[in-house]
């Protein structure tokens, strides 16, 4: 496995990062700016990134976009639609916009009413209903009505496992991105906030927290990069195993990183105006999508 990004993948990462920085929320107040969110959703639609899989993109490329969108707290639908596209490419009906439903809820349904879900190896479609309150302030969740019968596609066991591996990888990438955003927020604050005539980043206690977070992020990036590569390159069972490990490692690490970010911010980190809690909320809610328990991991973590 070559962990380096190709030049095309680097360009994709830079383009996703620029879109997230230009149109993503720069403050908590921006989350209420519906005009900005509409421009963001339209820009994502123009890129075609929600149909990456049906356009032939690899798991690595989908994870690259998901990570940058998590870092920038992108509050337009991507996670749900890109996974729905992965299912719909088996039906020959990937053109119509849809999002993914998980256990009767579509967790990323902003701007979309058509939902698809995978039940075992069966792909079904349905319609989203009412809004569901979510602790994640960057996504719109909806309940799901009755699903189609008969199903719209039947996957092979291998294809169903590869979808599960991709879903875990995309979720882990989003979590890692949100944690990277929280770390950047904390580092920026530590460079400007002064106590006793010095920036707080110069104090050992603060520096140690930021260093611990950086080490966790580097480990998460390594394990995620392998899992994303495995989606298309390893046997389906091995790909799911790598994705489970990445999801669990990223989720546990990201929680610590976000909590450290809040600690670095001090009192303001616990206020509504600080974006740190938005990152933490996104991490905690995303960790519940396709949850993985430690007992499912047979080696490497404790």
C-alpha positions as CSV (number, residue, x, y, z in Angstrom):
1,X,0.0,0.0,0.0
2,X,1.3,3.5,-1.0
3,X,-0.1,5.9,1.6
4,X,0.8,9.0,-0.5
5,X,-2.0,10.8,-2.3
6,X,-1.8,11.0,-6.0
7,X,-1.7,14.5,-7.6
8,X,-5.3,14.2,-8.5
9,X,-6.2,13.2,-5.0
10,X,-4.3,16.1,-3.6
11,X,-6.2,18.5,-5.9
12,X,-9.4,16.9,-4.7
13,X,-8.5,17.5,-1.1
14,X,-7.5,21.1,-1.8
15,X,-10.7,21.8,-3.6
16,X,-12.9,20.3,-0.9
17,X,-10.9,22.2,1.8
18,X,-11.4,25.5,-0.1
19,X,-15.1,24.9,-0.6
20,X,-15.5,24.1,3.1
21,X,-13.4,27.2,4.1
22,X,-15.2,29.5,1.7
23,X,-18.8,28.5,2.4
24,X,-18.8,26.5,5.6
25,X,-19.9,28.1,8.9
26,X,-17.2,30.3,10.4
27,X,-19.1,30.8,13.6
28,X,-22.0,29.4,15.6
29,X,-24.2,32.3,14.3
30,X,-23.4,31.3,10.7
31,X,-25.4,28.0,11.3
32,X,-28.6,30.1,11.1
33,X,-27.6,31.7,7.8
34,X,-29.9,29.8,5.4
35,X,-28.7,31.8,2.3
36,X,-25.1,30.7,3.0
37,X,-26.2,27.1,3.5
38,X,-28.1,27.1,0.2
39,X,-25.1,28.4,-1.6
40,X,-23.0,25.7,0.0
41,X,-25.4,23.0,-1.0
42,X,-25.6,24.3,-4.6
43,X,-21.8,24.4,-4.8
44,X,-21.6,20.8,-3.7
45,X,-24.2,19.8,-6.2
46,X,-22.2,21.5,-9.0
47,X,-19.0,19.5,-8.0
48,X,-20.8,16.2,-8.4
49,X,-19.1,14.9,-5.3
50,X,-22.3,13.3,-4.0
51,X,-22.0,10.8,-6.8
52,X,-18.4,10.0,-6.5
53,X,-18.8,6.2,-6.3
54,X,-21.1,6.0,-9.4
55,X,-18.5,8.1,-11.2
56,X,-15.8,5.5,-10.4
57,X,-14.1,7.1,-7.4
58,X,-12.3,5.0,-4.9
59,X,-12.9,4.7,-1.1
60,X,-9.8,6.9,-0.5
61,X,-11.3,9.7,-2.6
62,X,-14.6,9.6,-0.9
63,X,-12.8,9.7,2.5
64,X,-10.7,12.7,1.4
65,X,-13.8,14.8,0.7
66,X,-15.6,13.6,3.9
67,X,-12.6,14.5,6.1
68,X,-12.3,18.0,4.7
69,X,-16.1,18.5,5.1
70,X,-15.9,17.4,8.7
71,X,-13.0,19.7,9.4
72,X,-15.0,22.7,8.0
73,X,-18.2,21.6,9.7
74,X,-19.9,21.6,6.3
75,X,-23.6,21.8,7.0
76,X,-25.0,20.7,3.7
77,X,-25.7,17.0,2.9
78,X,-22.8,14.8,1.8
79,X,-22.4,11.8,4.0
80,X,-25.9,10.5,3.4
81,X,-26.1,11.2,-0.4
82,X,-22.6,9.8,-1.2
83,X,-23.5,6.5,0.6
84,X,-26.9,6.4,-1.1
85,X,-25.1,6.8,-4.4
86,X,-23.0,3.8,-3.6
87,X,-26.1,1.7,-3.3
88,X,-28.0,3.2,-6.2
89,X,-25.2,2.5,-8.7
90,X,-26.3,-1.2,-8.5
91,X,-29.8,-0.2,-9.6
92,X,-28.8,2.0,-12.6
93,X,-30.8,4.8,-11.0
94,X,-28.0,6.9,-9.5
95,X,-29.1,10.1,-11.2
96,X,-32.0,11.0,-8.8
97,X,-30.9,12.7,-5.6
98,X,-31.3,10.5,-2.5
99,X,-29.9,10.0,1.0
100,X,-29.2,7.1,3.2
101,X,-31.5,5.8,5.9
102,X,-30.1,3.9,9.0
103,X,-32.5,2.1,11.3
104,X,-35.5,4.2,10.3
105,X,-33.8,7.6,10.3
106,X,-32.0,9.5,7.6
107,X,-29.3,11.3,9.6
108,X,-28.1,13.6,6.7
109,X,-31.2,14.5,4.7
110,X,-30.9,18.2,4.1
111,X,-32.6,19.0,0.8
112,X,-33.5,15.3,0.1
113,X,-36.7,13.4,0.6
114,X,-35.9,10.2,-1.3
115,X,-34.1,7.7,0.9
116,X,-32.5,4.3,0.3
117,X,-31.4,1.7,2.8
118,X,-29.6,-1.6,2.9
119,X,-31.2,-4.4,4.9
120,X,-28.9,-7.4,4.8
121,X,-28.3,-7.6,1.0
122,X,-31.6,-5.9,0.0
123,X,-31.7,-2.3,-1.2
124,X,-35.0,-0.6,-0.6
125,X,-36.2,3.0,-1.2
126,X,-38.7,5.2,0.5
127,X,-39.6,8.8,1.5
128,X,-38.4,10.9,4.3
129,X,-41.1,12.3,6.7
130,X,-40.7,14.8,9.5
131,X,-37.6,16.4,11.0
132,X,-35.9,14.6,13.9
133,X,-34.2,16.8,16.6
134,X,-30.5,16.2,16.5
135,X,-27.6,17.2,18.7
136,X,-25.5,17.7,15.6
137,X,-26.2,21.3,14.6
138,X,-24.7,20.8,11.2
139,X,-27.0,18.2,9.8
140,X,-30.8,17.8,9.1
141,X,-32.2,14.4,10.2
142,X,-35.6,13.0,9.1
143,X,-37.7,10.1,10.0
144,X,-38.4,7.5,7.2
145,X,-41.8,6.2,6.2
146,X,-42.6,2.8,4.7
147,X,-39.9,1.4,2.4
148,X,-40.6,-0.1,-1.0
149,X,-41.7,-3.7,-1.5
150,X,-40.4,-5.3,-3.7
151,X,-36.8,-4.1,-3.2
152,X,-35.0,-2.1,-5.9
153,X,-31.9,-4.2,-5.9
154,X,-30.3,-7.3,-4.3
155,X,-26.5,-7.1,-3.6
156,X,-24.1,-10.0,-3.4
157,X,-22.7,-10.7,0.0
158,X,-19.3,-9.2,-1.1
159,X,-20.9,-6.0,-2.4
160,X,-22.9,-5.6,0.8
161,X,-19.8,-6.0,2.9
162,X,-17.9,-3.5,0.7
163,X,-20.8,-1.0,1.3
164,X,-20.5,-1.5,5.0
165,X,-16.7,-1.0,4.8
166,X,-17.3,2.3,2.9
167,X,-19.9,3.5,5.3
168,X,-17.6,3.0,8.2
169,X,-14.7,4.7,6.5
170,X,-16.8,7.7,5.4
171,X,-18.1,8.0,9.0
172,X,-14.6,7.7,10.4
173,X,-13.3,10.3,8.0
174,X,-16.0,12.8,9.0
175,X,-15.1,12.2,12.6
176,X,-11.4,12.7,12.0
177,X,-12.1,15.9,10.1
178,X,-14.3,17.3,12.8
179,X,-11.5,16.6,15.3
180,X,-8.9,18.2,13.1
181,X,-11.1,21.3,13.0
182,X,-11.4,21.4,16.8
183,X,-7.6,21.0,17.1
184,X,-7.0,23.9,14.7
185,X,-9.5,26.0,16.7
186,X,-7.6,25.3,19.9
187,X,-4.2,26.0,18.4
188,X,-5.4,29.3,16.9
189,X,-6.8,30.3,20.3
190,X,-3.6,29.3,22.2
191,X,-1.6,31.6,20.0
192,X,-3.6,34.8,20.8
193,X,-5.0,34.3,24.3
194,X,-2.7,35.8,26.9
195,X,-2.5,35.1,30.6
196,X,0.1,36.8,32.8
197,X,1.6,38.5,29.8
198,X,2.2,35.4,27.8
199,X,0.2,33.5,25.2
200,X,-1.4,30.4,26.8
201,X,0.2,28.2,24.2
202,X,3.6,28.9,25.8
203,X,2.6,27.2,29.1
204,X,3.5,23.6,29.4
205,X,0.1,22.3,30.5
206,X,-1.6,23.7,27.4
207,X,1.2,22.6,25.1
208,X,0.9,19.1,26.4
209,X,-2.8,18.9,25.7
210,X,-2.3,20.1,22.2
211,X,0.6,17.7,21.6
212,X,-1.5,14.8,22.9
213,X,-4.3,15.7,20.5
214,X,-1.9,16.0,17.5
215,X,-0.5,12.5,18.3
216,X,-4.1,11.1,18.3
217,X,-4.9,12.8,15.0
218,X,-1.8,11.5,13.3
219,X,-2.6,7.9,14.5
220,X,-6.2,8.3,13.3
221,X,-5.1,9.6,9.9
222,X,-2.8,6.5,9.5
223,X,-5.4,3.9,10.4
224,X,-8.1,5.7,8.3
225,X,-5.9,5.9,5.2
226,X,-5.4,2.1,5.4
227,X,-9.1,1.4,5.9
228,X,-10.0,3.7,3.0
229,X,-7.6,1.9,0.7
230,X,-8.9,-1.5,1.9
231,X,-12.4,-0.7,0.7
232,X,-11.5,-1.5,-2.9
233,X,-8.2,-3.4,-2.5
234,X,-8.7,-6.1,0.2
235,X,-11.2,-9.0,0.4
236,X,-14.5,-7.7,1.7
237,X,-14.2,-9.3,5.2
238,X,-10.7,-7.8,5.7
239,X,-12.0,-4.4,4.4
240,X,-14.8,-4.4,7.0
241,X,-12.3,-5.4,9.7
242,X,-10.0,-2.5,8.8
243,X,-12.9,-0.1,8.7
244,X,-14.2,-1.2,12.1
245,X,-10.9,-0.6,13.6
246,X,-10.6,2.9,12.0
247,X,-14.1,3.9,13.1
248,X,-13.5,2.9,16.7
249,X,-10.0,4.5,16.9
250,X,-11.1,7.7,15.2
251,X,-14.2,8.0,17.4
252,X,-12.3,7.5,20.7
253,X,-9.5,9.8,19.7
254,X,-11.7,12.5,18.4
255,X,-13.6,12.7,21.6
256,X,-10.4,13.4,23.5
257,X,-9.2,15.9,20.9
258,X,-12.5,17.9,21.1
259,X,-12.6,17.8,24.9
260,X,-9.0,19.0,25.0
261,X,-10.0,21.9,22.6
262,X,-12.7,22.9,25.0
263,X,-10.2,22.8,27.9
264,X,-7.7,25.0,26.0
265,X,-10.5,27.6,25.5
266,X,-11.1,27.7,29.2
267,X,-14.4,29.2,30.3
268,X,-15.4,30.4,26.8
269,X,-15.1,26.9,25.5
270,X,-18.2,26.0,27.5
271,X,-20.3,28.9,25.9
272,X,-22.7,28.7,23.0
273,X,-20.6,31.2,21.0
274,X,-17.5,28.9,20.8
275,X,-17.5,26.5,17.8
276,X,-15.7,23.8,19.9
277,X,-19.0,22.3,21.1
278,X,-20.2,22.1,17.5
279,X,-17.2,20.0,16.6
280,X,-17.8,17.8,19.6
281,X,-21.5,17.4,18.8
282,X,-20.7,16.3,15.3
283,X,-18.2,13.7,16.5
284,X,-20.5,12.3,19.1
285,X,-23.5,12.0,16.8
286,X,-21.4,10.6,13.9
287,X,-19.9,8.0,16.3
288,X,-23.5,6.5,16.6
289,X,-23.8,6.0,12.9
290,X,-22.8,2.4,12.1
291,X,-21.5,2.0,15.7
292,X,-18.6,-0.4,16.4
293,X,-17.9,-1.9,19.8
294,X,-14.5,-2.9,21.1
295,X,-15.5,-6.6,21.3
296,X,-15.9,-6.6,17.5
297,X,-12.2,-5.8,17.1
298,X,-10.1,-9.0,17.4
299,X,-6.6,-7.4,17.5
300,X,-4.7,-4.1,17.8
301,X,-6.9,-2.1,20.2
302,X,-7.5,-2.3,24.0
